[in-house]
Amino acid sequence: MHRSGSYLWVHIGGISKHLLPLLAGSGIDGLAGISGPPQSDASLPEARKATSPDMTLWGGIPQDYVMPMVDMSLLIDSIEAAKAFAAIDPRTIIGIADHVPVEAEFSRLKEISHRINGI
């Protein structure tokens, strides 16, 4: 795949910290869905430590935090933590771990964009 300019991404979610060291040398280029609780069990810094500096990590914001019944401060804290980590780790893409639930509160999605992109 690499010889042809292609990359392999894997979506990982749920309890997966134990798999990260195994995936580090597997030839996978990126892992999507990285998150601490409640979505998973490995924050971006923990996932980086368990994998390699060459693997791209995508996530940092648990999907539950875009739901209206979750305290907004949890979302803001996760955004700020993901931003801080991405600022020192160039192979990190900030995103919502797993998927955006259909019941997500749209204003929270806008809050993520505003805090990350300033718009």
MARNU-445027 format. One record per residue (C-alpha): residue in three letters; chain; x, y, z. Coordinates in pm, 1 decimal, always signed. Layout:
{"ALA","A",{X,Y,Z}}
...
END
This chain:
{"MET","A",{+0.0,+0.0,+0.0}}
{"HIS","A",{+271.1,+246.2,+92.8}}
{"ARG","A",{+454.3,+191.8,-235.3}}
{"SER","A",{+140.2,+303.2,-418.6}}
{"GLY","A",{+93.9,+609.3,-196.2}}
{"SER","A",{-195.7,+463.0,+2.0}}
{"TYR","A",{-245.6,+455.2,+376.5}}
{"LEU","A",{-422.1,+218.8,+613.0}}
{"TRP","A",{-647.2,+361.0,+882.4}}
{"VAL","A",{-826.4,+157.0,+1145.1}}
{"HIS","A",{-1119.4,+263.5,+1357.2}}
{"ILE","A",{-1061.2,+155.7,+1713.3}}
{"GLY","A",{-1303.8,+216.7,+1993.1}}
{"GLY","A",{-1419.0,+89.7,+2322.7}}
{"ILE","A",{-1177.6,-83.4,+2555.3}}
{"SER","A",{-867.5,-95.6,+2337.0}}
{"LYS","A",{-564.2,+20.0,+2535.6}}
{"HIS","A",{-432.1,-337.6,+2542.8}}
{"LEU","A",{-431.6,-347.9,+2160.0}}
{"LEU","A",{-233.8,-27.4,+2105.0}}
{"PRO","A",{+117.0,-170.2,+2154.5}}
{"LEU","A",{+30.2,-455.0,+1917.1}}
{"LEU","A",{-91.5,-212.3,+1649.7}}
{"ALA","A",{+221.7,+3.2,+1680.6}}
{"GLY","A",{+432.7,-222.5,+1459.2}}
{"SER","A",{+156.0,-356.7,+1239.1}}
{"GLY","A",{+195.9,-122.2,+942.2}}
{"ILE","A",{-122.0,+69.0,+1022.2}}
{"ASP","A",{-75.2,+440.4,+951.8}}
{"GLY","A",{-352.0,+583.2,+1166.2}}
{"LEU","A",{-597.3,+501.8,+1439.2}}
{"ALA","A",{-935.1,+673.6,+1450.6}}
{"GLY","A",{-1154.0,+682.8,+1758.2}}
{"ILE","A",{-888.6,+743.2,+2023.6}}
{"SER","A",{-1043.4,+866.1,+2346.2}}
{"GLY","A",{-1036.9,+835.9,+2718.4}}
{"PRO","A",{-1350.5,+743.1,+2912.0}}
{"PRO","A",{-1638.6,+714.5,+2861.8}}
{"GLN","A",{-1582.3,+611.4,+2497.8}}
{"SER","A",{-1258.2,+423.6,+2538.6}}
{"ASP","A",{-972.8,+369.2,+2781.7}}
{"ALA","A",{-677.6,+552.2,+2624.2}}
{"SER","A",{-639.3,+928.5,+2603.0}}
{"LEU","A",{-436.8,+1078.1,+2317.9}}
{"PRO","A",{-118.9,+1096.2,+2533.7}}
{"GLU","A",{-168.1,+736.6,+2651.8}}
{"ALA","A",{-226.6,+617.4,+2296.1}}
{"ARG","A",{+84.0,+798.1,+2173.1}}
{"LYS","A",{+294.1,+639.8,+2447.0}}
{"ALA","A",{+158.8,+293.8,+2360.5}}
{"THR","A",{+198.2,+324.4,+1981.9}}
{"SER","A",{+472.1,+506.3,+1793.2}}
{"PRO","A",{+553.1,+860.8,+1685.7}}
{"ASP","A",{+487.5,+761.0,+1322.7}}
{"MET","A",{+124.4,+658.8,+1373.2}}
{"THR","A",{-139.2,+928.5,+1327.7}}
{"LEU","A",{-397.4,+945.0,+1605.2}}
{"TRP","A",{-748.1,+1078.2,+1546.0}}
{"GLY","A",{-990.7,+1165.0,+1824.6}}
{"GLY","A",{-963.4,+1306.1,+2173.4}}
{"ILE","A",{-1326.2,+1412.9,+2218.6}}
{"PRO","A",{-1559.7,+1140.6,+2349.8}}
{"GLN","A",{-1882.7,+1118.7,+2150.6}}
{"ASP","A",{-2092.0,+1124.2,+2467.7}}
{"TYR","A",{-1979.5,+1481.7,+2529.4}}
{"VAL","A",{-2180.1,+1615.2,+2232.8}}
{"MET","A",{-2500.9,+1490.6,+2391.6}}
{"PRO","A",{-2727.3,+1744.9,+2567.0}}
{"MET","A",{-2749.5,+1552.7,+2894.4}}
{"VAL","A",{-2371.9,+1565.9,+2954.9}}
{"ASP","A",{-2220.0,+1857.4,+3145.3}}
{"MET","A",{-2077.4,+2107.2,+2895.0}}
{"SER","A",{-1761.3,+2147.0,+3103.4}}
{"LEU","A",{-1662.7,+1788.7,+3014.7}}
{"LEU","A",{-1679.3,+1872.8,+2645.1}}
{"ILE","A",{-1478.9,+2193.1,+2689.7}}
{"ASP","A",{-1214.8,+2015.9,+2898.0}}
{"SER","A",{-1177.8,+1741.4,+2634.9}}
{"ILE","A",{-1146.4,+1996.3,+2352.8}}
{"GLU","A",{-879.9,+2191.5,+2539.6}}
{"ALA","A",{-687.4,+1874.7,+2628.8}}
{"ALA","A",{-697.7,+1754.5,+2266.1}}
{"LYS","A",{-583.7,+2096.6,+2143.4}}
{"ALA","A",{-294.8,+2104.5,+2389.9}}
{"PHE","A",{-181.9,+1758.0,+2288.7}}
{"ALA","A",{-213.8,+1825.6,+1914.8}}
{"ALA","A",{-4.7,+2141.2,+1960.3}}
{"ILE","A",{+292.1,+1927.8,+2067.1}}
{"ASP","A",{+217.2,+1617.3,+1858.4}}
{"PRO","A",{+206.4,+1687.3,+1484.1}}
{"ARG","A",{+57.0,+1346.8,+1402.7}}
{"THR","A",{-264.8,+1411.9,+1592.0}}
{"ILE","A",{-598.6,+1500.5,+1435.4}}
{"ILE","A",{-857.0,+1633.8,+1678.2}}
{"GLY","A",{-1196.9,+1474.5,+1632.7}}
{"ILE","A",{-1495.2,+1316.4,+1797.2}}
{"ALA","A",{-1408.5,+961.1,+1893.6}}
{"ASP","A",{-1633.1,+699.8,+1740.1}}
{"HIS","A",{-1915.0,+887.3,+1567.3}}
{"VAL","A",{-2146.9,+1183.2,+1609.1}}
{"PRO","A",{-2474.0,+1050.3,+1749.6}}
{"VAL","A",{-2789.8,+1158.0,+1567.8}}
{"GLU","A",{-2909.8,+1303.9,+1898.6}}
{"ALA","A",{-2601.7,+1527.3,+1928.5}}
{"GLU","A",{-2663.2,+1886.7,+2024.1}}
{"PHE","A",{-2565.6,+2097.0,+1722.0}}
{"SER","A",{-2447.8,+2386.7,+1938.9}}
{"ARG","A",{-2186.3,+2154.0,+2088.5}}
{"LEU","A",{-2053.9,+2069.2,+1744.0}}
{"LYS","A",{-2028.1,+2440.7,+1673.3}}
{"GLU","A",{-1850.2,+2485.7,+2007.9}}
{"ILE","A",{-1589.4,+2229.3,+1903.7}}
{"SER","A",{-1529.3,+2413.6,+1577.4}}
{"HIS","A",{-1513.9,+2748.5,+1751.3}}
{"ARG","A",{-1264.5,+2633.9,+2012.2}}
{"ILE","A",{-1042.8,+2454.2,+1761.1}}
{"ASN","A",{-1068.7,+2681.6,+1458.3}}
{"GLY","A",{-1176.9,+3009.8,+1613.2}}
{"ILE","A",{-1491.6,+3018.7,+1397.9}}
END
